[in-house]
């Protein structure tokens, strides 16, 4: 998937052309975090990370919705910036911002 990157006065924003919309992707044999082999590292973000960050924003997301956020992070990934808590906040707000402050028991 290719994402359009739009520069604005506020910084970098990403508009995904398409998304899996929370579809469960095929699982790898073993999730890897850290050194994969002598020449590669891997850093993982998971549904629980998104759930935690969403709660800080007053939202309670389903696993499918959390996967949608992770998919947006993957689709819009820019190696110059990586993925951070701010990245999760951006995509949570971009996708579900209309619900912030309107949910009970988030």
C-alpha positions as CSV (number, residue, x, y, z in Angstrom):
1,X,0.0,0.0,0.0
2,X,1.2,3.4,-0.8
3,X,0.2,6.4,1.3
4,X,0.0,10.0,0.3
5,X,2.0,12.1,2.6
6,X,0.8,15.7,3.0
7,X,3.1,18.3,4.6
8,X,1.3,21.0,6.5
9,X,2.4,23.8,8.9
10,X,1.6,21.3,11.8
11,X,3.9,18.6,10.4
12,X,3.5,15.4,8.6
13,X,0.1,13.7,8.2
14,X,-0.7,10.5,6.4
15,X,-3.8,9.6,4.4
16,X,-3.9,5.9,3.7
17,X,-5.1,4.9,0.2
18,X,-6.5,1.6,1.6
19,X,-6.6,-0.4,4.8
20,X,-7.4,-3.8,6.0
21,X,-10.0,-2.3,8.3
22,X,-9.2,-4.6,11.2
23,X,-9.0,-7.8,9.3
24,X,-6.9,-10.4,11.0
25,X,-3.7,-10.9,9.1
26,X,-2.0,-14.3,9.0
27,X,0.1,-14.9,12.1
28,X,3.8,-15.5,11.8
29,X,5.2,-18.6,13.4
30,X,6.9,-16.6,16.2
31,X,6.4,-12.9,16.9
32,X,9.9,-11.4,17.2
33,X,10.9,-8.4,19.2
34,X,14.6,-7.5,19.4
35,X,17.3,-9.1,17.3
36,X,15.9,-11.3,14.6
37,X,19.3,-12.4,13.4
38,X,22.8,-11.0,13.3
39,X,21.8,-8.2,11.0
40,X,18.1,-7.3,11.8
41,X,16.0,-5.9,14.6
42,X,12.3,-5.9,15.0
43,X,10.1,-3.7,17.3
44,X,6.5,-4.7,17.9
45,X,3.4,-2.7,18.7
46,X,0.3,-4.6,19.8
47,X,-3.4,-4.3,20.4
48,X,-2.8,-3.7,24.1
49,X,-0.6,-0.7,23.4
50,X,-3.4,0.8,21.3
51,X,-6.0,0.0,24.0
52,X,-3.9,1.7,26.7
53,X,-3.3,4.8,24.6
54,X,-7.0,5.0,23.6
55,X,-8.0,4.9,27.2
56,X,-5.7,7.9,27.9
57,X,-7.7,9.7,25.2
58,X,-11.1,8.7,26.8
59,X,-11.9,5.9,24.3
60,X,-12.6,2.2,24.6
61,X,-11.7,0.5,21.4
62,X,-12.4,-3.1,20.3
63,X,-9.6,-5.4,19.2
64,X,-10.8,-4.9,15.6
65,X,-10.6,-1.1,16.0
66,X,-7.2,-1.4,17.6
67,X,-6.1,-3.4,14.6
68,X,-7.3,-0.7,12.4
69,X,-5.1,1.8,14.2
70,X,-2.1,-0.5,13.9
71,X,-2.9,-1.0,10.2
72,X,-2.9,2.8,9.8
73,X,0.5,3.0,11.6
74,X,1.9,0.4,9.2
75,X,0.3,1.9,6.1
76,X,1.7,5.4,6.9
77,X,5.0,4.3,8.4
78,X,7.8,6.7,7.7
79,X,11.3,5.5,8.7
80,X,12.4,9.1,9.4
81,X,9.9,9.3,12.2
82,X,9.2,5.7,13.2
83,X,6.2,4.7,15.3
84,X,5.8,6.2,18.8
85,X,3.1,6.9,21.3
86,X,2.4,10.1,19.5
87,X,1.9,8.1,16.3
88,X,-0.7,6.0,18.0
89,X,-2.4,9.1,19.3
90,X,-2.5,10.6,15.9
91,X,-4.1,7.6,14.2
92,X,-6.5,7.0,17.1
93,X,-7.6,10.6,16.8
94,X,-7.7,10.6,13.0
95,X,-9.9,7.4,12.9
96,X,-12.0,7.7,16.1
97,X,-11.6,11.4,17.1
98,X,-15.3,12.0,16.7
99,X,-15.9,9.7,19.7
100,X,-13.5,11.4,22.1
101,X,-15.3,12.7,25.1
102,X,-18.6,11.0,24.2
103,X,-17.9,7.6,25.7
104,X,-18.6,6.4,29.2
105,X,-16.3,4.1,31.1
106,X,-13.5,4.4,28.7
